[in-house]
């Protein structure tokens, strides 16, 4: 059974549009126009809501992307205008599809507004997060962990020589994070200065894990550690014994969990309220299902 208590991409679109609308209506630039068709900045904002949040700003910051998006929307809008002139909007299936599309956008906007109204205050979310943390200690238990950074020199003819050179620079006092950002082949950690965060045993490949857990003092460097990926230089940042994850590390996740639970419950109540008036026609349903297509 359909349930709008679950979050959907289209609901995220509506929520984002609601949040963005107050800042875009005042100045809505025309991006592309011609033959009676106009594409504006609001159209582009609506289009990119389908992308992940972190990609939207980057997409609209490139003029090439703005031009391409504008052209794509212009083409669809121009073709839609021609379809209307040809009377295609009067086709029963097309008309039904348009009604459904409109229903989807408006219902998602309604649900996004409901989410905003039902979202608890920050203080309430903090209280729920703290309560969940205290009531479920086993959920947050972790084994002994270390936090380490590394520089990876990928496999190649001169990989070992390059890694030895970097290790020599580090032993002379070079900044580990700076060298990691410049030289590490592990791009995911390189942007963070090589930081891998906390991890326990069983998370890394065996040679790396053995060398990392052999380090004892924060700031201590390993020698060259060879793995299937190349040569690593590992720096111990910190260590902690087995126990519970600190509340500060799980606070935001628990806040998101509590917020999602509360908003989904609000959606469930709204669904129940709306569907209370629905009267499915069993005979019509059976007849429709039995009709040959």
FENRA-V337538 format. One record per run of one state. SS is the DSSP state (2 for helix, 1 for strand, 0 for the rest). FROM is the first residue (numbers start at 1). TO is the last residue. Records with the same first field share a line. If there is no record, write none. Layout:
SS->FROM-TO, FROM-TO
This chain:
0->1-8, 25-29, 35-36, 49-52, 61-62, 86-87, 91-91, 119-121, 136-136, 143-144, 155-158, 172-175, 184-186, 191-194, 200-205, 215-220, 222-224, 228-229, 241-242, 245-246, 276-281, 291-293
2->9-24, 41-48, 53-60, 63-85, 88-90, 92-118, 122-135, 137-140, 159-171, 176-183, 187-190, 206-214, 247-275, 282-290
1->30-34, 37-40, 141-142, 145-154, 195-199, 221-221, 225-227, 230-240, 243-244
